[in-house]
Amino acid sequence: MNAELVDERIAALGRHVLDGGTLEKDDALFLFELENSADIHTLLSWGNRIREHFKGNKIHLCSIVNAKAGACSENCSFCSQSALYQTDTPRYGFVDPEPVSEAGEEANRNGVTAVGLVAAWRGLKEGPMLDEVCDRITEMKEQGQTRPDASLGLIESQEVANRLKEAGLECYGHNLESSERFFPEHCSTHTFADRLRTIEFLKNAGIKICSGGIIGMGESREDRCDLALSLRKVGASVVPVNILNPIPGTPLENQEPLPPLEILKTIACFRFIMPTKEIMVAGGRTVNLRDLQCMIFQAGASALMVGNYLTTLNQPVEKDLQMLRDLGLDPDWEEFDEGEADGCGCGEKESCDTSGATEATETVTA
């Protein structure tokens, strides 16, 4: 296809999305497969238009606090916190209230919307640890304006999800990580279906879903496309795009990094597929995008992880806030605004099944 026809097709798909349409897989995959630099920049400009149309100039900021570090039983090949790998990551049990409170206070000072309570373990079951987690969430809720979120692994019963909701949890982070096809390549101690089931319990409890993935693990572009379509299917409200930062001692320590334009293109494709959702750029952005970090918003990102990550450093929050000011963007984000495109987009919000998320990809929103 010549350059003019490519440009016309990108523009046609952009207008289709702006008019409320959804992309089918063949059109989405066409965007993921773009190679030419000029074509990618055309895609980015449409990603920016779609972001501005649906999200305005508001940027959602969130941060995380590592509430339990290391010694995780799972074998996710990208993660330095697995007990199976020899890394320099610190290990400690579930933290006392003070560090969590301090993280919330710092977030309040910087105008950060949410603080996610993150724990390195397989998941959360009923018992004393669930009681303690719920106490931390309630304390954060009572602390002030910053919303308490959580990312606590697999949930194996509806009762656990209901308890989290009762404690005041509004949003739970649970990444699908990759496509269903590629998932066994980086994790064998639990399944893609386990993650879908956790999300179903959370949605049943009325908790918003923060779910995304990691790019750059050796997956194909079609895998990235299928991941985006799965996230649209399950109805994620916030969609973190993490870029692999290979950690010494993990199986992916020698993985070749993705080129910055490939990363920006992926962000734009996620925006095309999930136009009303918060596309968040999270782990790995500083090391992989370097001086091109500000272009994530041109590509369609509407949310940003600020502060340090779980086991690696980020750039200072003040630098991120200055970047937003320089771009004329406003971090004063107040609430989830997903327009009319909640759930899978099938029009059957109450009865929609989140299982088999990669099989029905013709309609949906994220």
KOLKE-554653 format. One line per 2 residues: number of its first residue (from 1); their letters; for each residue z, x, y of N, C-alpha, C. Coordinates in steps of 0.02 Angstrom, whole numbers. Layout:
BEGIN
NUM> a> Z,X,Y,Z,X,Y,Z,X,Y ~ ... .
***
This chain:
BEGIN
1> mn> 0,43,-60,0,0,0,0,45,62 ~ -46,31,109,-49,74,169,9,59,216 .
3> ae> 17,103,266,75,100,310,80,34,347 ~ 23,8,369,23,-54,407,47,-113,365 .
5> lv> 24,-114,302,45,-169,257,119,-164,240 ~ 143,-102,231,214,-93,217,255,-118,276 .
7> de> 235,-99,336,270,-121,396,271,-197,401 ~ 214,-228,386,210,-301,390,255,-334,338 .
9> ri> 259,-305,278,301,-336,227,375,-329,244 ~ 395,-270,271,465,-262,292,482,-313,346 .
11> aa> 437,-321,395,449,-368,450,452,-440,424 ~ 409,-457,376,409,-525,348,474,-539,312 .
13> lg> 499,-490,275,562,-499,239,620,-503,289 ~ 617,-463,342,669,-466,393,672,-535,426 .
15> rh> 614,-561,444,611,-628,475,636,-682,427 ~ 619,-673,363,641,-721,312,718,-723,308 .
17> vl> 749,-664,311,822,-661,309,852,-690,373 ~ 823,-674,431,848,-701,494,844,-777,496 .
19> dg> 795,-804,461,787,-877,458,831,-910,406 ~ 874,-870,373,920,-898,324,897,-892,252 .
21> gt> 843,-857,241,817,-849,173,854,-795,134 ~ 846,-796,69,875,-745,25,819,-707,-10 .
23> le> 831,-645,-26,781,-603,-59,786,-610,-134 ~ 729,-616,-167,727,-611,-239,722,-538,-258 .
25> kd> 731,-523,-322,737,-453,-343,675,-412,-327 ~ 616,-439,-337,556,-398,-326,551,-375,-253 .
27> da> 568,-419,-206,567,-400,-135,622,-351,-119 ~ 682,-362,-147,737,-317,-135,722,-247,-162 .
29> lf> 692,-244,-222,676,-180,-252,622,-143,-213 ~ 575,-181,-184,524,-151,-140,558,-112,-84 .
31> lf> 610,-140,-54,645,-106,0,683,-44,-25 ~ 715,-50,-82,751,7,-109,704,65,-126 .
33> el> 642,49,-143,595,100,-165,557,133,-108 ~ 569,113,-46,533,144,10,546,219,12 .
35> en> 494,258,24,499,331,23,484,363,91 ~ 434,336,126,412,367,188,464,361,243 .
37> sa> 475,415,280,526,415,332,514,361,384 ~ 451,352,405,436,301,456,452,231,429 .
39> di> 436,219,365,451,153,336,526,141,332 ~ 563,194,315,636,187,311,665,171,380 .
41> ht> 639,204,432,664,190,500,646,119,522 ~ 589,94,500,572,24,513,622,-22,479 .
43> ll> 639,-6,417,689,-44,380,756,-43,416 ~ 776,16,440,840,21,475,842,-23,537 .
45> sw> 786,-25,574,786,-65,635,794,-139,619 ~ 765,-161,563,775,-231,542,846,-242,517 .
47> gn> 874,-192,484,944,-198,463,989,-207,523 ~ 974,-172,577,1013,-179,639,1005,-248,669 .
49> ri> 944,-274,669,931,-341,696,970,-394,657 ~ 969,-387,591,1003,-436,549,1078,-432,561 .
51> re> 1105,-371,566,1177,-364,581,1194,-397,647 ~ 1155,-383,699,1171,-411,765,1164,-487,764 .
53> hf> 1115,-513,727,1105,-586,725,1165,-621,693 ~ 1189,-594,637,1243,-628,600,1313,-605,619 .
55> kg> 1320,-543,643,1387,-515,655,1400,-498,728 ~ 1349,-502,772,1359,-483,841,1375,-409,847 .
57> nk> 1419,-393,895,1438,-322,903,1507,-307,877 ~ 1535,-352,836,1602,-343,808,1600,-298,746 .
59> ih> 1647,-251,744,1652,-206,686,1722,-213,656 ~ 1724,-225,591,1786,-234,554,1812,-165,532 .
61> lc> 1872,-147,553,1902,-84,533,1958,-97,482 ~ 1961,-55,431,2017,-59,385,2037,11,363 .
63> si> 2097,17,337,2121,81,312,2159,67,247 ~ 2178,121,213,2212,114,149,2273,159,147 .
65> vn> 2320,140,105,2379,182,91,2384,189,15 ~ 2387,251,-8,2390,265,-80,2461,254,-104 .
67> ak> 2474,194,-131,2542,175,-148,2566,202,-214 ~ 2519,223,-257,2537,254,-321,2479,300,-339 .
69> ag> 2492,365,-343,2438,414,-349,2437,448,-417 ~ 2376,458,-443,2365,499,-502,2389,469,-567 .
71> ac> 2376,506,-622,2398,487,-689,2371,420,-712 ~ 2312,401,-687,2282,337,-708,2255,343,-779 .
73> se> 2263,291,-817,2242,292,-888,2167,284,-897 ~ 2131,263,-844,2060,249,-851,2018,313,-844 .
75> nc> 1956,312,-869,1916,373,-869,1855,369,-823 ~ 1861,334,-767,1806,330,-719,1786,401,-699 .
77> sf> 1724,419,-710,1703,489,-705,1700,514,-633 ~ 1703,469,-584,1700,490,-514,1770,502,-485 .
79> cs> 1822,483,-522,1889,478,-493,1934,538,-510 ~ 1961,569,-458,2005,626,-468,2076,606,-489 .
81> qs> 2090,540,-490,2157,518,-507,2166,501,-581 ~ 2112,509,-620,2118,497,-692,2162,550,-725 .
83> al> 2206,528,-770,2249,575,-806,2209,620,-854 ~ 2146,602,-866,2105,639,-913,2073,701,-883 .
85> yq> 2075,708,-816,2041,763,-783,2090,809,-749 ~ 2072,873,-748,2115,924,-716,2092,933,-643 .
87> td> 2127,900,-597,2111,904,-526,2174,922,-487 ~ 2165,934,-424,2222,951,-381,2253,890,-347 .
89> tp> 2234,831,-369,2259,770,-338,2334,762,-350 ~ 2372,744,-299,2444,733,-308,2458,674,-353 .
91> ry> 2516,675,-385,2537,620,-428,2606,597,-408 ~ 2614,533,-397,2680,505,-383,2681,431,-401 .
93> gf> 2741,406,-413,2749,336,-432,2744,290,-372 ~ 2754,226,-384,2747,176,-331,2795,192,-274 .
95> vd> 2767,193,-214,2805,218,-156,2858,168,-133 ~ 2907,196,-96,2959,156,-64,2928,118,-5 .
97> pe> 2966,71,24,2938,31,80,2919,72,141 ~ 2954,128,155,2944,164,218,2873,189,229 .
99> pv> 2841,224,181,2773,247,192,2723,190,204 ~ 2734,135,169,2690,77,179,2699,48,249 .
101> se> 2762,43,271,2776,18,337,2746,64,391 ~ 2751,130,380,2722,177,428,2646,170,432 .
103> ag> 2614,159,375,2541,150,375,2522,88,414 ~ 2562,35,406,2549,-27,443,2558,-18,518 .
105> ee> 2610,20,537,2623,32,608,2567,73,639 ~ 2543,124,603,2488,165,629,2424,123,636 .
107> an> 2412,79,588,2354,36,592,2358,-10,652 ~ 2418,-38,664,2428,-80,723,2412,-43,788 .
109> rn> 2434,19,792,2423,59,853,2349,70,865 ~ 2310,78,812,2239,93,818,2194,31,816 .
111> gv> 2225,-29,815,2186,-89,815,2149,-102,750 ~ 2175,-73,695,2143,-82,630,2160,-151,602 .
113> ta> 2110,-185,577,2119,-254,554,2161,-260,492 ~ 2151,-215,443,2184,-223,378,2204,-156,350 .
115> vg> 2259,-156,312,2281,-98,274,2283,-118,201 ~ 2247,-80,160,2244,-95,89,2295,-55,50 .
117> lv> 2336,-89,11,2385,-57,-33,2350,-40,-98 ~ 2341,25,-113,2300,46,-170,2344,83,-220 .
119> aa> 2333,68,-285,2372,100,-338,2326,126,-393 ~ 2339,187,-416,2300,217,-470,2333,200,-537 .
121> wr> 2308,146,-568,2330,126,-635,2277,78,-662 ~ 2285,57,-724,2235,13,-753,2235,-55,-718 .
123> gl> 2294,-82,-706,2297,-147,-675,2367,-172,-667 ~ 2372,-235,-648,2436,-265,-630,2451,-324,-676 .
125> ke> 2511,-321,-707,2533,-375,-750,2598,-405,-724 ~ 2618,-460,-753,2682,-490,-733,2739,-445,-753 .
127> gp> 2791,-443,-712,2849,-401,-726,2877,-370,-662 ~ 2924,-322,-668,2957,-293,-610,2908,-260,-561 .
129> ml> 2854,-228,-586,2808,-196,-540,2771,-247,-497 ~ 2753,-303,-526,2721,-357,-487,2770,-381,-433 .
131> de> 2834,-388,-451,2884,-408,-401,2886,-360,-343 ~ 2884,-295,-359,2887,-244,-306,2825,-245,-263 .
133> vc> 2768,-253,-294,2705,-257,-257,2707,-317,-209 ~ 2729,-373,-234,2732,-433,-192,2781,-423,-134 .
135> dr> 2835,-387,-146,2882,-371,-91,2848,-331,-37 ~ 2809,-279,-57,2774,-237,-8,2725,-279,33 .
137> it> 2689,-323,-1,2639,-365,34,2674,-411,84 ~ 2729,-441,63,2766,-486,108,2793,-447,169 .
139> em> 2819,-387,156,2844,-345,212,2788,-327,260 ~ 2730,-310,235,2673,-294,278,2651,-355,318 .
141> ke> 2652,-412,285,2632,-475,317,2678,-490,376 ~ 2742,-477,367,2792,-492,419,2794,-440,474 .
143> qg> 2761,-384,463,2766,-327,508,2728,-337,573 ~ 2671,-371,571,2632,-378,633,2562,-401,621 .
145> qt> 2517,-378,665,2450,-405,668,2404,-379,613 ~ 2419,-321,583,2375,-293,532,2382,-331,467 .
147> rp> 2324,-352,439,2325,-392,378,2337,-349,317 ~ 2383,-369,272,2393,-332,210,2340,-350,158 .
149> da> 2303,-301,135,2257,-308,80,2284,-269,21 ~ 2251,-273,-36,2274,-235,-94,2215,-220,-140 .
151> sl> 2221,-164,-175,2173,-145,-226,2213,-116,-283 ~ 2229,-157,-332,2279,-139,-383,2252,-142,-454 .
153> gl> 2186,-135,-460,2156,-131,-526,2144,-199,-558 ~ 2137,-198,-623,2121,-258,-661,2179,-308,-660 .
155> ie> 2161,-372,-657,2210,-427,-662,2192,-466,-724 ~ 2241,-476,-767,2226,-504,-833,2252,-575,-842 .
157> sq> 2278,-606,-789,2299,-676,-794,2295,-709,-726 ~ 2286,-774,-727,2283,-812,-665,2351,-811,-629 .
159> ev> 2405,-807,-668,2472,-809,-638,2482,-749,-591 ~ 2457,-691,-610,2465,-632,-567,2429,-642,-501 .
161> an> 2368,-666,-504,2329,-679,-443,2365,-730,-399 ~ 2393,-782,-430,2428,-833,-392,2490,-804,-357 .
163> rl> 2525,-759,-391,2584,-727,-361,2565,-686,-299 ~ 2509,-651,-304,2486,-610,-247,2469,-655,-187 .
165> ke> 2438,-711,-201,2422,-758,-148,2486,-785,-115 ~ 2534,-803,-156,2598,-829,-131,2635,-778,-88 .
167> ag> 2625,-713,-103,2658,-660,-65,2626,-649,3 ~ 2567,-678,13,2534,-672,77,2469,-632,76 .
169> le> 2445,-613,17,2383,-575,12,2323,-618,29 ~ 2281,-593,74,2220,-629,94,2158,-601,61 .
171> cy> 2157,-535,50,2095,-503,25,2113,-450,-27 ~ 2076,-448,-82,2089,-400,-136,2027,-357,-146 .
173> gh> 2038,-291,-150,1982,-246,-161,1973,-231,-235 ~ 1913,-246,-260,1899,-233,-331,1824,-220,-339 .
175> nl> 1806,-157,-335,1735,-139,-337,1704,-151,-405 ~ 1642,-173,-405,1603,-174,-468,1580,-103,-485 .
177> es> 1578,-59,-436,1562,13,-442,1488,27,-450 ~ 1454,-7,-497,1383,6,-508,1352,-56,-540 .
179> se> 1289,-49,-560,1257,-104,-595,1289,-113,-664 ~ 1279,-171,-693,1305,-183,-761,1273,-135,-811 .
181> rf> 1209,-119,-802,1174,-73,-848,1204,-4,-844 ~ 1219,21,-784,1242,90,-775,1317,98,-785 .
183> fp> 1355,44,-784,1428,48,-786,1455,91,-844 ~ 1429,82,-907,1456,122,-962,1444,197,-953 .
185> eh> 1399,217,-909,1385,288,-898,1442,322,-862 ~ 1483,284,-825,1538,316,-788,1607,289,-806 .
187> cs> 1611,240,-851,1676,215,-872,1671,182,-940 ~ 1717,200,-987,1716,169,-1053,1783,138,-1072 .
189> th> 1834,145,-1028,1900,119,-1045,1908,46,-1023 ~ 1863,21,-983,1859,-51,-970,1786,-67,-955 .
191> tf> 1770,-130,-948,1700,-150,-944,1684,-184,-877 ~ 1620,-192,-865,1595,-229,-807,1621,-301,-810 .
193> ad> 1623,-329,-871,1647,-398,-879,1721,-403,-861 ~ 1761,-352,-875,1831,-352,-856,1838,-358,-780 .
195> rl> 1795,-324,-744,1797,-327,-671,1776,-396,-645 ~ 1726,-424,-676,1705,-492,-657,1761,-543,-669 .
197> rt> 1797,-535,-724,1852,-581,-740,1908,-575,-688 ~ 1924,-514,-667,1975,-504,-616,1955,-541,-552 .
199> ie> 1892,-534,-532,1868,-567,-471,1873,-642,-477 ~ 1858,-668,-536,1863,-740,-547,1935,-765,-538 .
201> fl> 1984,-729,-566,2054,-748,-557,2072,-749,-483 ~ 2051,-699,-446,2068,-693,-375,2037,-750,-335 .
203> kn> 1974,-766,-349,1941,-820,-313,1974,-887,-328 ~ 1994,-896,-390,2029,-957,-408,2094,-965,-370 .
205> ag> 2126,-909,-352,2189,-910,-315,2177,-918,-239 ~ 2114,-917,-218,2099,-925,-147,2103,-859,-108 .
207> ik> 2095,-803,-143,2097,-737,-112,2026,-713,-99 ~ 2014,-688,-38,1948,-660,-22,1936,-596,-62 .
209> ic> 1872,-582,-75,1854,-525,-116,1822,-470,-75 ~ 1849,-411,-82,1819,-350,-56,1792,-312,-117 .
211> sg> 1726,-309,-124,1698,-278,-184,1632,-245,-166 ~ 1626,-183,-187,1565,-145,-175,1553,-97,-232 .
213> gi> 1533,-36,-215,1520,13,-267,1513,83,-240 ~ 1492,127,-284,1482,197,-267,1410,215,-280 .
215> ig> 1377,244,-232,1308,267,-242,1308,343,-247 ~ 1258,369,-283,1253,442,-290,1283,468,-354 .
217> mg> 1296,424,-403,1325,447,-467,1272,463,-519 ~ 1208,460,-499,1154,472,-547,1118,408,-566 .
219> es> 1136,353,-534,1104,288,-547,1034,286,-517 ~ 994,240,-540,927,231,-512,929,185,-451 .
221> re> 875,182,-415,871,136,-359,876,64,-383 ~ 848,50,-441,853,-17,-469,925,-35,-485 .
223> dr> 964,15,-507,1036,3,-519,1070,-16,-454 ~ 1053,17,-398,1083,0,-334,1063,-71,-313 .
225> cd> 1000,-87,-326,976,-155,-311,1015,-207,-352 ~ 1023,-194,-417,1059,-241,-460,1133,-247,-440 .
227> la> 1163,-191,-418,1231,-194,-394,1236,-240,-334 ~ 1191,-233,-286,1192,-276,-226,1183,-349,-245 .
229> ls> 1139,-363,-291,1127,-432,-312,1189,-460,-349 ~ 1223,-418,-387,1284,-440,-421,1339,-455,-370 .
231> lr> 1345,-413,-319,1395,-425,-267,1381,-489,-229 ~ 1317,-503,-218,1298,-566,-187,1316,-624,-232 .
233> kv> 1306,-616,-295,1321,-669,-344,1395,-687,-346 ~ 1439,-635,-345,1511,-649,-352,1542,-672,-286 .
235> ga> 1506,-667,-231,1533,-693,-168,1581,-646,-133 ~ 1569,-580,-136,1612,-533,-100,1606,-545,-25 .
237> sv> 1664,-547,9,1665,-556,82,1656,-489,118 ~ 1687,-437,92,1680,-369,118,1650,-327,63 .
239> vp> 1598,-287,80,1561,-249,30,1564,-174,48 ~ 1611,-137,20,1614,-65,34,1558,-27,-1 .
241> vn> 1523,14,38,1474,61,10,1506,130,12 ~ 1526,155,-46,1553,223,-52,1498,270,-74 .
243> il> 1499,331,-48,1451,382,-68,1489,436,-105 ~ 1466,452,-165,1502,500,-207,1515,565,-170 .
245> np> 1579,585,-170,1600,651,-147,1626,687,-209 ~ 1584,728,-241,1603,757,-306,1667,799,-301 .
247> ip> 1715,783,-344,1780,817,-343,1783,866,-402 ~ 1799,930,-389,1806,979,-443,1855,954,-496 .
249> gt> 1835,962,-559,1877,940,-614,1857,874,-643 ~ 1815,835,-608,1790,772,-634,1722,782,-666 .
251> pl> 1701,737,-711,1636,744,-744,1576,746,-695 ~ 1585,719,-635,1529,718,-587,1535,773,-534 .
253> en> 1574,825,-549,1586,877,-498,1522,913,-477 ~ 1470,914,-520,1408,949,-503,1351,902,-487 .
255> qe> 1367,839,-475,1315,790,-458,1282,807,-391 ~ 1215,806,-390,1177,821,-330,1188,766,-278 .
257> pl> 1205,784,-215,1217,732,-165,1154,695,-144 ~ 1162,632,-124,1106,593,-99,1086,616,-29 .
259> pp> 1021,617,-13,1000,633,55,1025,579,104 ~ 1041,597,165,1066,548,213,1019,488,223 .
261> le> 954,499,225,908,442,234,911,394,175 ~ 922,419,115,929,376,57,992,333,63 .
263> il> 1045,362,89,1107,325,100,1097,270,152 ~ 1066,288,208,1055,239,261,1009,183,238 .
265> kt> 958,201,199,913,150,171,952,102,127 ~ 998,128,86,1037,85,42,1080,36,82 .
267> ia> 1111,60,136,1151,16,179,1107,-40,206 ~ 1047,-23,230,1002,-73,257,982,-124,204 .
269> cf> 969,-101,144,951,-147,89,1009,-194,74 ~ 1070,-169,74,1128,-212,63,1132,-265,119 .
271> rf> 1117,-246,181,1118,-294,236,1065,-348,226 ~ 1005,-329,205,952,-378,192,975,-427,137 .
273> im> 1007,-402,85,1026,-444,28,1087,-486,44 ~ 1133,-460,85,1195,-496,102,1203,-500,178 .
275> pt> 1161,-539,211,1158,-537,285,1220,-559,321 ~ 1260,-603,291,1318,-630,326,1384,-595,309 .
277> ke> 1381,-546,265,1443,-515,240,1460,-452,280 ~ 1522,-428,271,1543,-367,303,1521,-308,259 .
279> im> 1468,-274,278,1446,-215,242,1486,-156,270 ~ 1530,-128,230,1576,-76,252,1556,-8,224 .
281> va> 1552,41,267,1541,109,243,1609,141,235 ~ 1622,166,175,1690,189,158,1688,262,136 .
283> gg> 1714,277,77,1723,346,55,1659,387,54 ~ 1664,449,73,1608,496,68,1562,498,128 .
285> rt> 1575,460,180,1527,458,235,1526,522,276 ~ 1584,552,288,1585,612,330,1550,670,296 .
287> vn> 1563,681,232,1534,738,198,1460,728,182 ~ 1438,666,173,1369,653,154,1323,638,213 .
289> lr> 1349,605,264,1307,586,321,1312,635,379 ~ 1367,671,383,1377,721,435,1361,693,504 .
291> dl> 1312,723,540,1298,702,609,1261,635,613 ~ 1242,606,557,1206,542,557,1253,482,547 .
293> qc> 1318,493,550,1365,438,538,1353,378,583 ~ 1337,390,646,1329,334,693,1270,290,674 .
295> mi> 1224,314,632,1166,275,613,1181,221,561 ~ 1242,222,533,1259,170,485,1256,100,516 .
297> fq> 1271,95,581,1270,30,613,1199,8,628 ~ 1155,55,644,1085,40,652,1056,15,585 .
299> ag> 1083,43,530,1059,22,464,1086,-47,444 ~ 1138,-71,479,1163,-138,463,1236,-142,445 .
301> as> 1272,-85,444,1344,-88,429,1381,-125,484 ~ 1431,-164,464,1472,-201,512,1546,-189,501 .
303> al> 1563,-141,460,1633,-125,445,1640,-52,428 ~ 1700,-26,439,1711,46,432,1780,59,405 .
305> mv> 1784,103,355,1848,127,331,1870,184,376 ~ 1928,178,406,1952,231,450,2017,260,422 .
307> gn> 2035,319,447,2092,353,418,2071,389,355 ~ 2117,425,323,2101,463,264,2090,418,204 .
309> yl> 2051,443,156,2037,406,95,2094,419,45 ~ 2084,400,-17,2138,406,-66,2156,479,-79 .
311> tt> 2105,521,-90,2119,591,-107,2080,640,-65 ~ 2040,617,-18,2001,661,25,2011,641,98 .
313> ln> 1993,687,143,2004,676,214,1945,642,247 ~ 1959,604,298,1908,572,341,1913,605,409 .
315> qp> 1866,589,454,1873,615,522,1927,574,559 ~ 1956,601,613,2010,566,648,1990,496,671 .
317> ve> 2038,450,668,2024,381,691,1999,380,762 ~ 2027,423,805,2007,424,875,1932,440,883 .
319> kd> 1906,482,840,1835,499,842,1792,439,822 ~ 1815,402,771,1779,341,751,1780,289,807 .
321> lq> 1837,280,839,1842,231,894,1797,251,952 ~ 1793,316,966,1748,339,1020,1676,327,1001 .
323> ml> 1658,338,938,1590,324,914,1572,251,926 ~ 1619,206,910,1605,134,920,1597,118,994 .
325> rd> 1639,147,1036,1632,135,1108,1565,160,1134 ~ 1544,219,1111,1481,248,1133,1421,204,1113 .
327> lg> 1428,169,1057,1374,126,1033,1378,55,1060 ~ 1428,41,1102,1437,-26,1129,1460,-76,1077 .
329> ld> 1497,-52,1027,1522,-96,973,1596,-108,983 ~ 1619,-166,959,1687,-189,973,1727,-195,908 .
331> pd> 1780,-154,901,1821,-158,840,1871,-215,840 ~ 1870,-258,891,1917,-313,896,1894,-371,852 .
333> we> 1899,-360,787,1875,-407,736,1933,-454,719 ~ 1920,-519,715,1975,-566,708,1979,-600,640 .
335> ef> 1922,-619,612,1925,-657,549,1860,-652,512 ~ 1862,-670,448,1801,-672,409,1755,-725,438 .
337> de> 1692,-707,449,1642,-754,474,1580,-746,432 ~ 1573,-790,383,1518,-782,335,1467,-838,341 .
339> ge> 1468,-873,398,1419,-925,408,1421,-977,354 ~ 1363,-998,332,1358,-1049,280,1342,-1019,212 .
341> ad> 1342,-953,209,1316,-922,149,1371,-897,103 ~ 1425,-934,97,1480,-912,54,1463,-924,-19 .
343> gc> 1500,-891,-63,1489,-899,-135,1422,-869,-155 ~ 1390,-897,-205,1329,-867,-231,1267,-894,-197 .
345> gc> 1273,-943,-153,1215,-969,-119,1178,-1022,-158 ~ 1205,-1042,-214,1169,-1090,-257,1183,-1161,-236 .
347> ge> 1228,-1172,-189,1244,-1239,-167,1297,-1273,-210 ~ 1321,-1238,-261,1372,-1266,-306,1435,-1223,-304 .
349> ke> 1464,-1218,-245,1519,-1171,-233,1577,-1182,-281 ~ 1594,-1244,-295,1653,-1258,-336,1642,-1241,-410 .
351> sc> 1580,-1250,-433,1569,-1243,-505,1533,-1180,-524 ~ 1516,-1139,-475,1476,-1079,-489,1514,-1031,-534 .
353> dt> 1480,-1006,-586,1510,-959,-633,1493,-888,-612 ~ 1543,-843,-607,1530,-775,-587,1513,-730,-646 .
355> sg> 1512,-756,-706,1496,-713,-763,1421,-700,-765 ~ 1401,-646,-797,1331,-629,-803,1299,-619,-735 .
357> at> 1331,-583,-691,1311,-582,-622,1243,-551,-610 ~ 1218,-509,-655,1153,-478,-642,1096,-518,-672 .
359> ea> 1110,-572,-705,1056,-609,-738,1023,-659,-693 ~ 1061,-692,-649,1031,-743,-606,1030,-716,-535 .
361> te> 977,-682,-517,975,-647,-453,924,-676,-405 ~ 896,-734,-419,845,-761,-376,874,-786,-310 .
363> tv> 932,-820,-312,964,-843,-251,1033,-812,-250 ~ 1068,-816,-198,1137,-795,-194,1153,-760,-129 .
365> ta> 1216,-760,-112,1238,-723,-52,1305,-694,-64 ~ 1321,-644,-42,1373,-605,-59,1443,-599,-54 .
***
